[in-house]
Every structure is written in C-alpha cells, then in structure tokens.
Amino acid sequence: MRLHSLRLQAFGPFARRHTVDFDALSADGLFLLHGDTGAGKSTLFAAICFALYGLPPHERNMRLRSDHAPADLLTEVTLEVTLAGKRLQIRRIPAQKRPHLRNRAELVDQKAETYLHQWVLDDHGHGRWEGVIKSHKEASEEIRSLLRLTRQQFCQVVLLPQNEFTKFLRADASERRILLGTLFGTRRFGLIEEFLASRKTLTAKARDEARADVLRLAERIQQAAGDDLEPDRHAPRADDPATLTAPARAWADALHHQALTLQDTADAATETAEQQLREARLTEQQVRDLHRLQQAHRTTAHD
C-alpha cells in the first residue's frame, strides 16, 4: 500500500478543507507526523481508515463531523492510494445533517455515499480517473481484496499512532500467526507444508506396503528353499526395517546363487548317472546276446 494524498473537510477537529500530499512528504524516504496533543495527528490516520473501510478505527467513539465546520460544508474524506498495483481514488461521505437546498435554515438527512475511481491509461499513455464502484459494500469488498486485511488487522498493524500495535504484541500465538500470514502472504508456504504432509503420508503408506511385500516374498522364498540352502541365515526381519532393503536383496541373491550352484551340481550328477545307465544297459544287452548265443550253441551240440 502506498498513500499519495489525503483530502478531508469538516472532519474531526479539521473544520475546513485540508490536503496532505504524501508523495511530497515521502520524496526523501521516511517522514514523521508530529505535533502537540490534540493537534490532529490521530485524526489523519482515522481519516485514512475511514476512507478504506467506511468506519474509523476500532474502539474509538469518534465524532466524524467537526463541530466547528460551516453548516453547508459536508464532511467527507478523499484518499488517493495504490493498492496491489492499482491506483485508486476513494471518496466517502458519512451520513450527516446538511442544509436544505432551497431552505438553508432547514436541515435534512444526507445519506452516506461512497465513490471509487481507478486511474487508467489510454492507448496514448494519457491517464484519467474512471469510475468503478458507488456501492458501500462493493467498494469495501474491492478494497479488502486488494489490502488483504480486515479493519481490525489494519488498525493493529498499520495504524501505529493508535497504539493498536500493542494489542498485536499481546495477542496469543494463533492470532498473530493468522495476522502475519495474511499480512506477509504466507499462504503459499502453508500450501507447501500441506503438500509435504500429504506426501509424507502417502510415502509412509507406500513404504509400509513395500515392507509387507518384501516380508511376504521372503516367506515364500524360505518355504521354497528348504533346509539345504539355510534360508533363515541373514533373512529379512519385520522387527528390523533396515534388513528389508538392500540386505534383503543381497540375501535373496545369495540364496539364488546357492540354488544355481546346487542345480549345476545336480545337473552334473544327473548327466553322470544317465551315462552310467546307458553303459549298464549296453553291457546288459551284450550279456543277453552272449547268453542267447551260448544257449543256441548247446542246443546245436546236443542235436
């Protein structure tokens, strides 16, 4: 938020028209408003608050209209301010009594009015004020959406001369967290925190499911391995999650290597046995052939 100018008339202790040029005051950086008690310093901040929110600061029973202003001079405040990159002119007239247009001695009710204009540039770079809103409600919603502070938060943080900052310092942790989060736009960090918390939950769930899968596979491997491979040695354990990662893979690889070794030994033994079987069958066939020839020889000899 950057203030450009404040014009007020018949407001508080200011009976006439007065203008504060904040652009000129802030040309060199910081500036200080000072003066004796009752000089109207707080009234300037109250006028800013009234222009932004349509009400003076909280807990101030402030009479907006000056008791010393001429009857025909309306109480009103006009604030030029830049909010979220938009330069606005906010003019507010509170409800009050004013002289009748024809019978000046008669007072009539002046309704509260709000005018909101925005500074816009045309295609040639020329600027002009363009009317935006005349409704109290719409103007308040638009200003609040740009400021992102409620009137109470604005008074606590911005209006330091009103001593509302003391309340902020004394507020509990949750109230300060909400206020500072709104003031400094920390919602994105909250979203990141929520994302990380959700990611943590999903990751933990995936981790638990993966651990359960490892244990189920380890149990099946132990059942299939039998006692020859010593599957219980260095096996993954549910009570030691560290054994369910790389050690589990190393354990399974070791069993697989042992199983391949035993298979190679068994395959070699099988091949040897098959060779011996073939040789035995050949010998058997030779013996049978010899026996048949001997029988034939005996039969021939007897005849």
C-alpha positions in Angstrom: 0.0 0.0 0.0 1.3 3.5 -0.9 -0.5 6.7 0.1 -0.5 9.5 -2.4 -2.8 12.2 -1.0 -5.5 12.7 1.6 -8.1 15.4 1.4 -10.5 15.9 4.2 -13.1 18.6 5.1 -15.2 19.2 8.2 -13.7 16.0 9.6 -12.9 15.7 13.3 -11.0 18.8 14.5 -10.5 20.0 11.0 -13.2 22.5 10.3 -12.2 23.4 6.8 -10.7 21.7 3.8 -7.2 20.3 4.2 -4.9 18.2 2.0 -1.9 16.1 2.9 0.4 15.3 0.0 2.1 12.1 0.9 4.0 11.9 -2.3 5.8 15.1 -1.5 6.4 14.0 2.1 7.8 10.7 1.1 10.0 12.1 -1.7 13.1 11.7 0.6 12.0 8.4 2.1 10.6 8.3 5.6 8.7 11.2 7.1 7.3 12.0 10.5 4.0 13.4 11.6 4.4 15.2 14.9 2.6 17.8 16.9 1.1 18.6 20.3 -1.6 16.5 21.8 -4.9 17.3 20.1 -3.2 18.7 17.0 -5.0 16.1 14.9 -2.3 13.6 14.1 -4.5 10.6 15.0 -7.3 12.1 13.1 -5.3 11.8 9.9 -4.9 8.1 10.4 -8.6 7.8 11.4 -9.4 9.5 8.1 -7.3 7.0 6.2 -9.1 4.2 8.0 -12.5 5.7 7.3 -11.6 6.1 3.6 -10.5 2.5 3.3 -13.2 0.8 5.4 -16.0 3.4 5.8 -15.5 3.4 9.6 -13.0 5.0 11.9 -10.6 2.8 13.9 -11.9 0.3 16.3 -12.7 1.3 19.9 -12.9 5.0 19.1 -16.1 6.7 19.7 -15.1 9.4 17.2 -17.5 12.0 16.0 -16.7 12.3 12.3 -18.2 15.7 11.7 -16.4 18.7 13.0 -18.5 20.9 15.4 -16.8 24.0 14.1 -17.4 23.4 10.3 -19.8 25.6 8.4 -23.2 24.0 8.0 -23.0 24.0 4.2 -19.6 22.2 4.2 -20.1 18.5 4.0 -17.9 16.1 6.0 -16.0 14.0 3.6 -12.7 12.2 3.0 -10.9 11.5 -0.3 -7.9 9.3 -0.4 -5.6 8.5 -3.3 -3.8 5.3 -2.7 -2.1 2.5 -4.7 -3.2 -1.0 -3.6 -1.8 -4.1 -5.2 -0.6 -2.1 -8.2 -3.9 -0.3 -8.7 -4.1 3.5 -8.1 -7.5 4.3 -6.6 -9.3 7.4 -5.5 -11.7 6.7 -2.7 -14.2 9.3 -1.7 -16.5 8.8 1.3 -19.3 11.0 2.7 -20.7 9.8 6.0 -24.3 10.1 7.0 -24.9 13.6 8.4 -27.2 16.6 8.5 -27.0 19.3 5.8 -28.9 22.4 4.9 -31.9 22.0 2.5 -31.0 23.1 -1.0 -33.9 25.7 -1.0 -34.5 26.5 2.6 -31.0 26.8 4.1 -32.4 27.2 7.6 -33.8 23.6 7.4 -31.6 20.6 8.0 -32.1 17.4 6.1 -30.5 14.0 6.2 -27.5 13.4 4.0 -27.1 9.7 3.2 -23.7 8.1 3.3 -22.1 7.9 -0.1 -19.0 6.1 -1.5 -17.2 6.7 -4.8 -14.4 4.6 -6.0 -12.3 5.6 -9.1 -9.3 4.0 -10.7 -6.5 5.7 -12.6 -6.3 4.2 -16.1 -4.1 4.9 -19.1 -5.4 5.1 -22.7 -3.6 3.8 -25.8 -1.6 7.1 -26.0 -0.4 6.9 -22.4 -2.8 9.6 -21.1 -4.3 9.0 -17.7 -7.7 9.7 -16.3 -9.9 8.7 -13.4 -12.5 6.2 -14.3 -15.5 5.4 -12.0 -15.6 1.9 -10.8 -18.0 1.5 -7.8 -20.5 3.6 -5.9 -21.8 0.9 -3.5 -20.5 0.8 0.1 -20.5 -3.0 0.1 -18.8 -3.4 -3.3 -16.2 -0.8 -2.5 -15.4 -2.4 0.8 -15.1 -5.8 -0.8 -12.8 -4.5 -3.5 -10.6 -2.6 -1.1 -10.3 -5.5 1.3 -9.5 -7.9 -1.5 -6.6 -5.6 -2.5 -5.4 -4.9 1.0 -6.0 -8.4 2.3 -6.5 -7.0 5.8 -9.6 -6.6 7.9 -10.2 -3.3 9.5 -9.1 -4.8 12.9 -5.9 -6.2 11.3 -5.2 -2.9 9.6 -5.6 -1.0 12.9 -3.4 -3.4 14.7 -0.5 -3.4 12.3 -0.6 -0.2 10.2 -2.0 2.5 12.5 0.8 2.6 14.9 -0.2 6.0 16.3 -3.4 4.5 17.6 -1.3 2.2 19.9 -3.1 -0.8 18.4 0.3 -2.5 17.8 0.5 -3.1 21.5 -2.6 -5.4 21.1 -0.9 -7.2 18.4 2.2 -7.8 20.6 0.0 -9.0 23.4 -2.2 -11.3 21.2 -1.9 -15.0 21.5 0.2 -17.1 19.1 -2.7 -18.2 16.9 -4.0 -14.7 16.4 -0.5 -13.4 15.5 0.1 -16.3 13.2 -3.2 -15.6 11.3 -2.5 -11.9 11.1 1.1 -12.2 10.0 0.1 -14.9 7.5 -2.4 -12.5 5.9 0.0 -9.6 6.1 3.0 -11.3 4.5 1.2 -13.7 2.2 2.5 -16.9 3.8 -0.4 -18.9 2.3 1.9 -20.4 -0.3 4.2 -21.8 2.5 1.1 -23.3 4.1 0.2 -25.0 0.8 3.8 -26.3 0.6 3.5 -27.6 4.1 0.2 -29.3 3.4 1.7 -30.8 0.2 4.7 -32.2 2.1 2.5 -33.5 4.9 0.3 -35.3 2.3 3.4 -36.6 0.5 4.7 -37.8 3.8 1.5 -39.8 4.5 1.5 -41.3 1.0 5.2 -42.2 1.2 4.8 -43.8 4.6 1.8 -45.9 3.2 3.8 -46.9 0.2 6.8 -47.8 2.4 4.7 -50.0 4.7 3.1 -51.7 1.7 6.6 -52.3 0.2 7.9 -53.7 3.5 4.9 -56.1 3.7 5.6 -57.2 0.1 9.3 -57.9 1.0 8.3 -60.0 4.0 5.7 -62.0 2.0 8.3 -62.7 -0.7 10.9 -63.6 1.9 8.5 -66.1 3.5 7.8 -67.7 0.1 11.5 -67.9 -0.6 12.2 -69.6 2.7 9.4 -72.1 2.1 10.7 -73.0 -1.3 14.3 -73.1 -0.3 14.0 -75.8 2.3 16.8 -76.6 4.8 19.6 -77.2 2.2 20.1 -73.5 1.5 20.0 -72.3 5.1 17.3 -69.7 4.3 17.0 -68.4 7.9 20.5 -67.1 7.8 20.6 -63.3 7.3 16.9 -63.4 6.4 14.9 -60.1 6.4 13.1 -59.4 9.8 10.0 -57.4 10.4 11.5 -56.0 13.6 14.5 -54.6 11.8 13.3 -52.5 8.8 17.0 -52.0 7.8 17.1 -55.6 6.7 14.1 -55.1 4.3 16.1 -53.0 1.7 19.5 -53.7 0.3 20.2 -56.6 2.8 17.0 -58.3 1.7 18.1 -58.2 -2.0 21.6 -59.4 -1.0 20.0 -62.3 1.0 17.8 -63.3 -1.9 20.7 -63.0 -4.4 22.9 -65.2 -2.2 20.1 -67.9 -2.0 19.7 -67.7 -5.7 23.4 -68.2 -6.2 23.4 -71.2 -3.9 20.4 -72.6 -5.7 22.1 -72.2 -9.0 25.2 -73.9 -7.7 23.2 -76.8 -6.3 21.3 -77.0 -9.6 24.6 -77.2 -11.6 25.8 -80.0 -9.2 22.6 -81.9 -9.6 22.6 -81.4 -13.4 26.2 -82.8 -13.5 25.2 -85.8 -11.3 22.2 -86.4 -13.4 24.3 -86.4 -16.6 26.8 -88.8 -15.0 24.0 -91.2 -13.8 22.5 -91.1 -17.3 25.8 -92.0 -18.9 26.3 -94.8 -16.4 22.8 -96.0 -17.1 23.5 -96.1 -20.8 26.7 -98.0 -20.3 25.0 -100.5 -18.0 22.2 -101.1 -20.4 24.7 -101.7 -23.2 26.6 -104.2 -21.0 23.3 -105.9 -20.2 22.4 -106.1 -23.8 25.8 -107.6 -24.6 25.4 -110.2 -21.8 22.0 -111.1 -23.1 23.3 -111.5 -26.6 26.1 -113.7 -25.4 23.8 -115.8 -23.3 21.5 -116.3 -26.3 24.4 -117.4 -28.5 25.6 -119.8 -25.8 22.2 -121.3 -25.5 22.0 -121.8 -29.2 25.4 -123.5 -29.3 24.4 -126.0 -26.6 21.2 -126.9 -28.4 23.1 -127.4 -31.6 25.8 -129.6 -29.9 23.2 -132.0 -28.3 21.4 -132.5 -31.6 
